[in-house]
Amino acid sequence: MLAALTALQQADTAFPSGSFAFSNGLEGLVAENPAFDEAALARTVAAALRFRWAGTDRVALILAHRAGRAIERLAAIDAAVEAASLSEPMRVGSRRNGASLLASHSRLGTPGAADLRAALRAGRMLGHLPTVQGALWPGLGLDERTAASVSGYLFASGLTSAAVRLGAGAQGQSAGGQPLRRRAQRGPRRQGDPGRGDRGTGRRGGGKGRLRCPASVRVLGASCGR
């Protein structure tokens, strides 16, 4: 019960997680397309979840979750996320949101947050948002599945919140929730094999407990093994 309540707290829009301050490029997309509507938002959220979050952010989060706050491993995961983020605003936004989340948890006294923040300030890691989420949330009792679920919700909510703020469809939140509902109806993937069938690897998933890396996260030697 406590873990479930903690997950709700971390996913709450009132919690200063940093995720809601960044639109993941939606502002530019809306600016270039005056006809951007609810259907376009639903397609955008679905594409972002599939091609960005599921193949990069989610994998990085789970790797960080398994790293046990080992700074060297977290730094390698950070470097892979940096290399996989081709747009400078995406890189900068992810690092800023990671630093914001880390600062909030440092003030709250979350286990390990102070050490991670010190490593970030010392330049030992970049502090991308999924890396920080994966490193912090085990200290709050969130397992891999729950942490990934919260991360995915925050990612989608950041897009839909930005759409509402920009006036991109009066029902932005409802339209943005359609991809999440469709994913839930299909059922979850096995959490031990989140990259199963990922096109970045050209391989299908293996046995329980194995994590297949998309090519984007294998950059710079980030390992997807336990």
C-alpha positions as CSV (number, residue, x, y, z in Angstrom):
1,M,0.0,0.0,0.0
2,L,2.8,2.5,0.9
3,A,4.5,1.9,-2.5
4,A,1.3,2.5,-4.3
5,L,0.7,5.8,-2.5
6,T,4.3,6.8,-3.1
7,A,3.8,6.1,-6.8
8,L,0.8,8.3,-6.9
9,Q,2.7,11.1,-5.1
10,Q,5.6,10.9,-7.7
11,A,3.1,11.0,-10.6
12,D,1.0,13.8,-9.1
13,T,1.2,17.0,-11.1
14,A,1.5,19.0,-7.8
15,F,4.8,17.2,-7.0
16,P,7.9,19.2,-8.2
17,S,9.2,16.5,-10.5
18,G,10.4,18.7,-13.3
19,S,8.7,16.6,-16.0
20,F,5.9,19.0,-16.5
21,A,8.1,22.0,-17.3
22,F,9.3,20.5,-20.6
23,S,7.1,19.8,-23.7
24,N,9.5,17.4,-25.5
25,G,9.3,19.5,-28.6
26,L,5.5,19.9,-28.7
27,E,5.7,23.7,-28.7
28,G,7.6,23.7,-32.0
29,L,5.3,21.2,-33.5
30,V,2.2,23.2,-32.7
31,A,3.9,26.4,-33.9
32,E,4.6,24.9,-37.3
33,N,1.2,23.4,-37.7
34,P,-1.7,25.8,-36.9
35,A,-4.2,23.0,-37.6
36,F,-2.8,20.8,-34.8
37,D,-5.8,19.3,-33.1
38,E,-6.8,16.5,-30.7
39,A,-6.2,13.8,-33.3
40,A,-2.8,15.2,-34.0
41,L,-2.0,15.3,-30.3
42,A,-3.1,11.6,-29.8
43,R,-0.8,10.6,-32.7
44,T,2.0,12.6,-31.3
45,V,1.8,11.2,-27.8
46,A,1.5,7.6,-29.2
47,A,4.6,8.2,-31.4
48,A,6.6,9.8,-28.6
49,L,5.8,7.0,-26.2
50,R,6.8,4.3,-28.7
51,F,9.8,5.8,-30.4
52,R,11.3,7.9,-27.6
53,W,10.1,6.8,-24.2
54,A,9.8,3.1,-24.7
55,G,13.1,2.6,-26.5
56,T,15.3,5.1,-24.7
57,D,13.9,6.7,-21.5
58,R,12.3,3.6,-20.2
59,V,15.4,1.5,-20.8
60,A,17.7,4.1,-19.2
61,L,15.4,4.2,-16.2
62,I,15.4,0.5,-15.7
63,L,19.2,0.3,-16.1
64,A,19.6,3.1,-13.5
65,H,17.1,1.3,-11.2
66,R,19.4,-1.8,-11.4
67,A,22.6,0.2,-11.0
68,G,22.3,0.5,-7.3
69,R,23.4,4.2,-7.2
70,A,26.8,3.2,-8.6
71,I,27.9,6.5,-10.0
72,E,30.1,5.0,-12.8
73,R,27.3,3.0,-14.1
74,L,24.8,5.9,-13.9
75,A,27.3,8.1,-15.7
76,A,27.5,5.6,-18.6
77,I,23.7,5.4,-18.8
78,D,23.6,9.3,-18.8
79,A,26.2,9.4,-21.6
80,A,24.0,7.0,-23.7
81,V,20.9,9.1,-23.2
82,E,22.9,12.2,-24.1
83,A,24.1,10.5,-27.4
84,A,20.6,9.3,-28.2
85,S,19.1,12.8,-27.8
86,L,20.0,14.4,-31.1
87,S,18.3,17.7,-30.5
88,E,20.0,20.1,-28.1
89,P,16.7,21.3,-26.5
90,M,15.9,17.6,-25.7
91,R,19.3,17.1,-24.1
92,V,19.1,20.4,-22.1
93,G,15.5,19.8,-21.1
94,S,16.2,16.3,-19.8
95,R,19.2,17.4,-17.8
96,R,17.3,20.4,-16.3
97,N,14.4,18.2,-15.3
98,G,16.7,15.7,-13.8
99,A,18.4,18.3,-11.8
100,S,15.0,19.7,-10.6
101,L,13.8,16.3,-9.5
102,L,17.1,15.6,-7.7
103,A,16.9,19.0,-5.9
104,S,13.4,18.3,-4.8
105,H,14.3,14.9,-3.4
106,S,17.4,16.3,-1.7
107,R,15.2,18.7,0.2
108,L,12.8,15.9,1.1
109,G,15.6,13.7,2.3
110,T,15.1,10.8,-0.1
111,P,17.7,8.1,0.5
112,G,20.7,8.6,-1.8
113,A,19.5,11.9,-3.2
114,A,22.2,14.0,-1.5
115,D,25.0,11.8,-2.8
116,L,23.6,11.8,-6.4
117,R,23.3,15.6,-6.3
118,A,26.9,15.9,-5.1
119,A,28.0,13.7,-8.0
120,L,26.0,15.9,-10.4
121,R,27.5,19.1,-9.1
122,A,31.0,17.5,-9.3
123,G,30.4,16.7,-13.0
124,R,30.6,13.0,-12.5
125,M,27.2,12.5,-14.2
126,L,25.0,14.5,-16.4
127,G,21.7,13.9,-14.5
128,H,19.3,13.1,-17.3
129,L,15.7,12.7,-16.1
130,P,15.3,9.0,-16.7
131,T,18.6,8.3,-15.0
132,V,17.8,10.3,-12.0
133,Q,14.3,8.7,-11.8
134,G,15.7,5.2,-11.9
135,A,18.4,6.0,-9.3
136,L,16.1,7.7,-6.9
137,W,12.9,5.7,-6.9
138,P,14.2,2.4,-5.5
139,G,15.0,4.4,-2.3
140,L,11.2,5.1,-2.1
141,G,10.3,1.5,-2.5
142,L,9.2,1.6,-6.1
143,D,10.1,-1.6,-8.1
144,E,11.0,-1.6,-11.8
145,R,7.5,-2.1,-13.1
146,T,6.0,0.7,-10.9
147,A,8.9,3.1,-11.6
148,A,8.5,2.6,-15.4
149,S,4.7,3.1,-15.1
150,V,5.2,6.4,-13.3
151,S,7.8,7.5,-15.8
152,G,5.6,6.7,-18.8
153,Y,2.7,8.6,-17.2
154,L,4.8,11.6,-16.5
155,F,6.2,11.6,-20.0
156,A,2.7,11.5,-21.6
157,S,1.3,14.0,-19.1
158,G,4.1,16.4,-19.9
159,L,3.0,16.4,-23.5
160,T,-0.7,16.7,-22.8
161,S,-0.2,19.5,-20.2
162,A,1.9,21.4,-22.8
163,A,-0.9,20.9,-25.3
164,V,-3.5,22.4,-22.9
165,R,-1.2,25.3,-22.1
166,L,-0.7,26.0,-25.8
167,G,-4.4,25.6,-26.6
168,A,-3.8,22.7,-28.9
169,G,-7.2,21.1,-28.6
170,A,-9.8,21.9,-25.9
171,Q,-9.7,18.3,-24.8
172,G,-5.9,17.9,-24.8
173,Q,-5.8,15.7,-21.7
174,S,-8.5,13.4,-23.0
175,A,-6.9,13.0,-26.4
176,G,-3.4,12.5,-25.0
177,G,-4.8,9.7,-22.8
178,Q,-6.0,7.6,-25.7
179,P,-2.5,6.0,-26.4
180,L,-2.2,5.1,-22.7
181,R,-5.6,3.5,-22.7
182,R,-4.8,1.5,-25.8
183,R,-1.5,0.3,-24.3
184,A,-3.3,-0.7,-21.1
185,Q,-5.9,-2.6,-23.0
186,R,-3.2,-4.6,-24.8
187,G,-1.7,-5.5,-21.5
188,P,1.8,-4.8,-20.1
189,R,5.0,-6.4,-21.4
190,R,7.0,-8.5,-19.1
191,Q,9.0,-6.1,-17.1
192,G,12.1,-8.2,-17.1
193,D,12.2,-7.9,-20.9
194,P,11.0,-4.3,-21.7
195,G,12.9,-4.2,-25.0
196,R,11.3,-7.4,-26.5
197,G,10.9,-7.1,-30.2
198,D,12.5,-3.6,-30.3
199,R,13.5,-2.7,-33.8
200,G,16.7,-1.1,-32.5
201,T,18.2,-4.5,-31.8
202,G,16.8,-6.6,-34.6
203,R,16.4,-9.4,-32.0
204,R,13.5,-10.7,-30.0
205,G,13.6,-10.9,-26.2
206,G,15.2,-13.7,-24.3
207,G,14.4,-15.2,-20.9
208,K,13.2,-13.7,-17.7
209,G,15.3,-11.0,-16.2
210,R,17.1,-10.0,-19.4
211,L,16.9,-6.5,-20.8
212,R,17.4,-6.0,-24.5
213,C,19.0,-2.7,-25.4
214,P,17.9,-0.6,-28.3
215,A,20.8,0.7,-30.3
216,S,20.2,4.2,-28.9
217,V,21.0,3.0,-25.4
218,R,23.9,0.7,-26.4
219,V,25.9,3.8,-27.4
220,L,29.1,4.4,-25.4
221,G,28.9,0.9,-23.9
222,A,25.9,1.2,-21.6
223,S,25.1,-2.4,-20.7
224,C,21.5,-3.8,-20.5
225,G,22.5,-6.8,-18.6
226,R,21.9,-7.2,-14.9
